[in-house]
Amino acid sequence: MNTDRREFLRETCKLCASIVGISLVASSLEGCAPLNYYSTTLSNGELKVPISSFVPDSNMVIIKDKSLEYQVAVVKQKDNTFKAFELKCTHQDNSLIATKSSFVCGLHGSTFDLSGKVITTPASKNLKEFPVTLSNDLITVKYN
């Protein structure tokens, strides 16, 4: 009977560990969900993004332009306005990684929220923000 009890405990522990492992993987995958990217070209100091590039349940579009050293994130704020940020860490100019909820520097771990504010140091300055206008379902980022 001792063997049955040990086997029961062993199997129960395996099951618990599996459940915890699945939970951890599932929560980490949420941050790895694919983001929306939009390719465009800088023209007269402006980047233009159609609002239709924001898919349902997404509050961010990453602008890709080969002429720019860093990508630009356009983020729809809770008040339905838009903000645009250069995805460059203010600590040591490293490219940032966009997730659904933040921007992360892979070099030293600085983190910024979706309004560009520093969450985790060593960065001490907020992200560079570009002026944004909205007209006829087109978002225009003044890249300066």
NULUM-994039 format. One record per residue: x, y, z of N, C-alpha, C in turn; chain; residue in one letter. Coordinates in pm, 1 decimal, always signed. Each point is the difference from the previous one (the first is absolute). Example, Ala and Ser with C-alpha at 12.3 -4.5 7.8 and 13.67 -1.06 7.14 Angstrom:
2
n.X/n.Y/n.Z/ca.X/ca.Y/ca.Z/c.X/c.Y/c.Z/chain/res
+1319.0/-569.0/+780.0/-89.0/+119.0/+0.0/+90.0/+120.0/+0.0/A/a $
-35.0/+105.0/-72.0/+82.0/+119.0/+6.0/-77.0/+109.0/+73.0/A/s $
***
This chain:
144
n.X/n.Y/n.Z/ca.X/ca.Y/ca.Z/c.X/c.Y/c.Z/chain/res
+81.2/-118.9/+0.0/-81.2/+118.9/+0.0/+86.6/+126.8/+0.0/A/m $
+115.6/-5.3/+60.4/+93.9/+111.2/-0.3/+38.5/+39.9/-141.9/A/n $
+20.3/-97.2/-86.2/+37.3/+26.4/-138.1/-112.1/+74.6/-71.6/A/t $
-125.1/-39.0/+24.4/-112.6/+66.8/-63.2/-8.4/+146.5/+41.9/A/d $
+25.4/+26.1/+125.7/-3.7/+137.4/+50.4/+111.1/+83.6/-65.1/A/r $
+119.0/-54.3/-7.8/+113.1/+70.1/-62.4/-30.4/+27.9/-147.1/A/r $
-52.9/-99.1/-67.6/-33.6/+16.5/-142.0/-106.7/+108.6/-16.6/A/e $
-99.6/-1.9/+88.0/-104.7/+101.5/-4.0/+59.9/+140.3/+18.2/A/f $
+86.5/+15.7/+99.3/+63.2/+130.2/+25.3/+87.7/+42.9/-117.7/A/l $
+75.6/-92.0/-55.4/+86.6/+29.1/-114.2/-84.1/+48.9/-118.4/A/r $
-106.4/-70.9/-30.8/-85.2/+36.4/-113.4/-71.9/+133.0/+25.1/A/e $
-42.9/+21.5/+123.3/-65.7/+125.8/+34.8/+96.3/+116.6/-14.9/A/t $
+121.6/-15.9/+43.8/+101.8/+105.5/-13.6/+28.8/+28.8/-147.3/A/c $
+8.4/-103.8/-81.3/+22.1/+17.9/-143.6/-114.7/+79.6/-62.0/A/k $
-120.4/-34.7/+38.6/-116.9/+68.9/-52.5/+1.7/+147.5/+40.0/A/l $
+27.4/+28.0/+125.4/+7.5/+139.3/+47.4/+108.9/+77.1/-73.9/A/c $
+116.4/-60.8/-15.8/+110.2/+65.0/-71.1/-38.4/+27.3/-144.9/A/a $
-70.4/-91.8/-61.4/-44.9/+18.9/-138.1/-96.2/+117.3/-10.8/A/s $
-92.7/+8.7/+92.4/-97.8/+109.6/-1.9/+70.7/+134.0/+18.3/A/i $
+92.7/+7.2/+93.3/+75.9/+123.8/+21.8/+80.6/+33.1/-125.3/A/v $
+64.7/-98.3/-59.5/+80.2/+22.2/-120.1/-83.8/+50.9/-115.3/A/g $
-116.0/-58.6/-21.2/-89.4/+43.0/-107.8/-45.6/+143.9/+24.1/A/i $
-31.0/+32.7/+124.9/-42.4/+136.4/+32.8/+110.1/+100.1/-29.9/A/s $
+122.6/-32.5/+36.3/+113.0/+90.3/-25.7/+22.7/+18.4/-148.6/A/l $
-4.0/-107.4/-75.5/+20.8/+8.2/-144.9/-111.3/+81.9/-64.2/A/v $
-123.9/-24.9/+38.4/-113.4/+71.9/-58.4/+10.5/+150.1/+26.7/A/a $
+36.6/+38.3/+122.8/+10.2/+142.7/+31.3/+117.5/+64.6/-71.6/A/s $
+108.8/-72.9/-19.6/+113.9/+58.2/-71.2/-28.1/+10.9/-148.5/A/s $
-80.6/-89.1/-55.0/-32.6/+6.4/-142.6/-88.7/+118.7/-32.4/A/l $
-77.3/+46.2/+96.1/-85.2/+116.0/-24.4/+84.0/+119.2/-41.9/A/e $
+114.4/+19.2/+64.3/+89.3/+109.8/-34.8/+70.5/-21.8/-131.4/A/g $
-1.3/-122.5/-52.2/+65.3/-31.3/-126.4/-97.1/-0.3/-116.7/A/c $
-124.8/+35.8/+25.4/-99.1/+0.6/-107.2/+48.3/+92.8/-110.7/A/a $
-27.9/-35.6/-124.6/+49.8/+82.3/-109.9/-57.9/+141.4/+4.8/A/p $
+83.8/+95.3/-30.9/-41.5/+139.6/-4.5/-26.1/+38.2/-144.9/A/l $
-69.6/+110.1/-19.3/-28.3/+49.4/-134.1/+116.1/+86.0/-47.9/A/n $
+44.9/-28.4/-120.8/+105.5/+79.3/-61.6/-55.2/+64.6/-125.1/A/y $
+45.1/+121.7/-27.4/-42.9/+70.6/-119.9/+123.6/+60.7/-65.2/A/y $
+23.6/-35.6/-124.2/+114.3/+54.5/-74.3/-43.9/+125.6/-73.6/A/s $
+80.5/+102.9/+12.8/-28.1/+125.3/-67.5/+132.2/+69.1/-29.9/A/t $
-7.6/+115.6/-62.6/+120.7/+74.8/-34.3/-11.1/+140.7/+56.5/A/t $
+107.1/+45.2/+62.3/+5.9/+136.5/+51.0/-6.7/+95.4/-119.1/A/l $
-96.5/+91.2/+2.8/-16.8/+95.2/-109.5/-26.7/+137.6/+59.2/A/s $
+83.4/+96.0/-36.3/-12.0/+136.7/+51.6/-5.6/+3.8/+152.3/A/n $
+78.2/-87.0/+65.1/+6.8/-2.2/+146.2/-120.8/-62.1/+66.6/A/g $
-80.6/-75.2/-77.3/-120.3/-59.6/+56.3/-8.8/-148.8/-30.5/A/e $
-58.1/-72.5/+95.1/-33.7/-140.9/-17.7/-151.6/-9.6/+8.0/A/l $
-61.3/-64.4/-99.5/-145.9/-9.6/-2.5/-43.0/-145.2/+16.4/A/k $
-98.9/-18.2/+89.6/-50.8/-133.6/+31.4/-153.1/+4.5/-1.7/A/v $
-63.9/-85.1/-80.0/-146.5/-1.8/+3.1/-50.5/-60.5/+131.5/A/p $
-109.6/+52.9/+50.7/-57.7/-54.0/+123.3/-36.6/-146.9/-19.4/A/i $
-31.3/-38.4/-121.3/-37.4/-139.8/-26.9/+113.6/-97.9/+28.6/A/s $
+122.6/+50.5/+18.0/+111.6/-88.9/+32.9/-6.5/-46.9/+146.1/A/s $
-88.0/+62.2/+79.0/-25.1/-46.5/+136.7/-107.7/-107.2/-7.5/A/f $
+37.4/-123.2/+27.1/-96.8/-109.8/-3.6/-76.3/-2.9/+132.2/A/v $
-117.9/-64.9/+2.6/-75.4/-7.3/+125.8/+86.3/-57.5/+113.7/A/p $
-23.2/+50.0/+118.4/+71.8/-42.1/+120.8/+148.4/+33.9/-4.2/A/d $
+37.7/+95.1/-84.0/+139.9/+42.9/-5.3/+4.4/+150.6/+18.6/A/s $
+92.6/+44.6/+83.4/+11.4/+143.3/+25.1/+132.5/+56.2/-51.4/A/n $
+69.8/-78.1/-86.1/+131.5/+44.5/-43.7/+30.3/-45.8/-142.4/A/m $
+69.0/+87.4/-73.4/+55.4/-33.8/-130.7/+145.9/+43.2/+1.2/A/v $
+86.8/-88.1/-45.0/+142.4/+32.0/-9.8/+27.6/+41.0/-144.6/A/i $
+53.2/+119.9/-17.2/+31.6/+50.8/-133.1/+140.4/-43.7/-37.8/A/i $
+9.5/-60.5/-117.8/+129.8/-41.9/-52.8/+31.9/+86.8/-121.6/A/k $
+116.5/+59.2/+1.5/+50.4/+77.9/-112.6/+150.0/-23.7/-5.6/A/d $
+48.1/-51.1/-112.1/+142.0/-35.9/-12.2/+93.3/+118.9/+16.1/A/k $
-49.7/+121.1/-21.1/+86.8/+117.1/+12.2/+18.1/+44.7/+145.3/A/s $
-82.2/-54.2/+90.3/+8.7/+39.0/+141.4/+87.5/-98.1/+77.0/A/l $
+82.1/+52.7/+88.4/+85.9/-86.0/+81.4/-81.7/-80.3/+101.5/A/e $
-107.8/+60.6/+51.8/-84.9/-65.1/+99.9/-144.6/-1.9/-49.6/A/y $
-72.2/-103.0/+40.6/-141.6/-7.0/-33.4/-77.0/+101.0/+84.0/A/q $
-123.0/+27.5/-43.2/-87.8/+92.6/+71.6/-126.8/-76.4/+37.3/A/v $
-43.0/+14.4/+123.9/-123.8/-62.8/+45.2/-108.8/+106.5/+7.4/A/a $
-114.9/-29.7/-61.0/-117.8/+85.1/+14.2/-94.5/-74.7/+92.7/A/v $
-35.7/+64.4/+110.2/-79.3/-65.7/+103.9/-131.6/+74.8/+18.8/A/v $
-108.3/-76.5/-6.8/-131.3/+57.2/+28.5/-18.1/+1.6/+151.0/A/k $
-20.7/+119.9/+54.1/-13.5/+17.1/+143.7/-143.4/-31.9/+44.6/A/q $
-20.8/-11.3/+129.4/-131.9/-33.8/+54.2/-106.1/+105.0/-34.1/A/k $
+42.8/+125.4/-20.9/-95.1/+106.2/-34.2/-20.4/+13.1/-151.6/A/d $
+43.2/-103.4/-76.2/-13.7/-7.2/-146.8/+84.0/+102.3/-75.1/A/n $
+100.6/+56.3/+64.3/+98.2/+82.3/-70.3/+117.8/-90.3/-35.4/A/t $
+91.1/+51.9/-79.6/+115.6/-78.1/-43.0/+128.3/+69.6/+41.2/A/f $
+98.3/-81.3/+37.8/+133.8/+49.9/+30.6/+99.6/-81.9/-81.9/A/k $
+111.6/+63.6/-34.8/+103.2/-68.9/-77.3/+134.0/+15.4/+71.1/A/a $
+73.9/-111.5/+8.5/+127.4/-1.6/+71.9/+108.2/-64.6/-84.8/A/f $
+120.6/+54.4/+13.1/+116.7/-63.5/-61.1/+39.7/-117.6/+88.4/A/e $
+16.7/-117.2/-60.3/+32.6/-119.2/+77.6/+151.3/-9.5/+21.6/A/l $
+50.2/+101.0/+70.8/+142.3/+9.9/+34.0/+10.9/+24.7/+149.5/A/k $
+73.9/-85.7/+68.3/+17.2/+15.6/+144.2/+72.9/+130.6/+29.0/A/c $
-48.9/+71.5/+99.7/+61.1/+127.9/+36.2/+122.1/-17.8/+89.9/A/t $
+31.7/-124.2/+32.9/+117.2/-26.9/+82.6/+126.5/-7.5/-84.8/A/h $
+0.8/-91.9/-99.1/+119.2/-13.3/-84.0/-33.4/-23.3/-147.1/A/q $
-110.8/+57.0/-45.9/-36.8/-0.6/-142.3/-17.8/-138.2/-61.5/A/d $
-38.7/-98.5/+78.0/-26.5/-133.9/-52.6/-143.8/-5.2/-52.5/A/n $
-23.6/-81.6/-102.9/-136.2/-19.3/-50.0/-85.1/-66.2/+107.2/A/s $
-126.2/+42.4/+6.2/-92.8/-56.4/+97.2/-83.8/-110.4/-63.3/A/l $
-45.3/-91.5/+83.0/-87.5/-108.3/-41.2/-140.0/+36.5/+47.0/A/i $
-94.0/+2.9/-93.7/-138.0/+32.3/+34.6/-74.3/-126.4/+40.5/A/a $
-75.9/+9.9/+108.7/-92.0/-106.0/+39.7/-138.9/+62.9/+1.8/A/t $
-100.7/-77.5/+31.4/-135.6/+55.2/+4.3/-17.9/+104.9/+109.4/A/k $
+85.7/-3.2/+101.9/-21.1/+89.2/+113.9/+117.7/+91.6/+32.7/A/s $
+112.0/-12.0/-72.1/+115.7/+84.5/+33.6/+103.9/-6.0/-110.7/A/s $
+105.1/+79.5/+19.1/+118.1/-1.9/-85.7/+117.6/-37.3/+89.3/A/f $
+80.0/-97.1/-43.6/+105.1/-55.2/+84.8/+134.3/+10.0/-70.8/A/v $
+101.3/+39.6/+76.0/+136.7/+2.3/-51.7/+66.9/-132.5/+36.6/A/c $
+44.1/-71.0/-101.3/+64.7/-128.3/+23.6/+142.4/+12.6/+50.4/A/g $
+57.1/+119.6/-3.5/+138.7/+18.4/+40.7/+15.5/+7.3/+151.8/A/l $
-74.8/+88.9/+64.1/+12.6/+16.0/+145.6/-132.1/-11.5/+74.3/A/h $
-109.6/-29.9/-70.0/-126.9/-25.7/+67.1/-90.1/+119.1/+26.5/A/g $
+34.0/+117.5/-54.4/-91.1/+112.7/+18.1/-134.8/-34.5/-62.3/A/s $
-107.2/+48.4/+64.2/-134.7/-25.2/-49.9/-76.4/+130.9/-1.3/A/t $
-82.6/+16.4/-104.1/-81.5/+120.6/-16.3/-145.2/-42.9/-19.6/A/f $
-94.0/+77.6/+55.1/-140.3/-34.3/-19.9/-47.1/+51.4/-136.4/A/d $
-125.4/-23.4/-33.0/-51.5/+37.3/-131.8/-28.8/+148.9/-13.6/A/l $
+28.0/+76.7/+104.6/-5.2/+145.5/-12.8/+141.3/+58.2/-1.6/A/s $
+100.0/-89.4/-14.1/+138.4/+42.8/-16.0/+75.8/+26.9/+128.1/A/g $
-62.9/-21.5/+113.9/+64.5/+29.8/+128.9/+85.7/-116.9/+47.4/A/k $
+111.1/+34.6/+65.6/+90.1/-100.9/+55.6/-71.3/-75.7/+111.3/A/v $
+5.3/-134.2/-8.7/-53.5/-84.6/+107.5/+116.1/-58.4/+79.3/A/i $
+101.2/-48.2/-72.4/+114.9/-66.7/+62.5/+128.4/+66.4/-48.8/A/t $
+87.3/+33.8/+91.6/+129.3/+60.1/-32.9/+94.2/-108.9/-51.6/A/t $
+112.5/+32.9/-59.5/+81.8/+118.1/+22.3/-38.0/+124.0/-81.7/A/p $
-88.6/-10.7/-98.6/-40.6/+120.4/-73.1/-65.0/+97.1/+97.8/A/a $
+27.4/+128.5/-19.6/-59.2/+99.5/+89.7/-86.9/+100.0/-76.4/A/s $
+6.9/-0.6/-132.6/-80.1/+91.5/-82.1/-109.2/-78.9/-71.1/A/k $
-114.6/+63.9/-16.0/-109.0/-61.1/-74.7/+37.5/-10.0/-147.9/A/n $
-76.4/-78.6/-73.9/+27.2/-16.7/-142.7/-24.9/+128.6/-77.0/A/l $
+72.0/+14.8/-111.0/-22.5/+114.0/-88.3/-137.4/-16.9/-63.3/A/k $
-82.6/+104.0/+13.2/-135.2/-2.9/-54.7/-7.9/+94.8/-119.2/A/e $
-69.4/-44.8/-103.3/-19.2/+81.3/-119.9/-143.0/+53.7/-3.0/A/f $
-18.3/+121.0/-53.3/-136.3/+52.7/-15.1/-80.4/-87.5/-96.7/A/p $
-127.8/-16.6/+32.0/-89.1/-83.0/-81.0/-125.7/+79.0/-32.7/A/v $
-45.9/-9.9/-125.5/-128.3/+58.0/-38.4/-84.4/-109.5/-63.4/A/t $
-130.2/+18.2/+7.7/-94.4/-95.5/-56.1/-92.4/+74.7/-94.8/A/l $
-6.6/-47.8/-125.4/-84.6/+63.9/-98.9/-43.5/-103.2/-103.2/A/s $
-129.9/-6.5/-23.9/-54.6/-91.6/-100.5/+50.4/-142.9/+16.5/A/n $
-8.5/-53.1/+119.8/+41.3/-138.2/+29.2/+147.4/-26.9/-30.1/A/d $
+80.0/+106.1/+3.4/+143.9/-13.7/-22.4/+74.9/+65.1/+116.2/A/l $
+90.2/-76.4/+61.0/+83.5/+51.3/+108.4/+129.6/+50.5/-61.6/A/i $
+34.6/+123.7/+30.3/+124.3/+58.0/-50.7/+93.1/+25.0/+117.8/A/t $
+118.9/-57.3/-8.9/+103.1/+18.6/+102.3/+101.6/+97.9/-54.8/A/v $
+19.0/+113.1/+69.8/+101.7/+98.8/-39.9/+134.0/-47.8/+53.3/A/k $
+79.7/-56.7/-86.9/+128.4/-57.1/+40.8/+104.6/+110.3/-1.1/A/y $
+45.7/+40.4/+120.5/+98.0/+109.6/+7.9/+117.8/-39.1/+85.0/A/n $
***
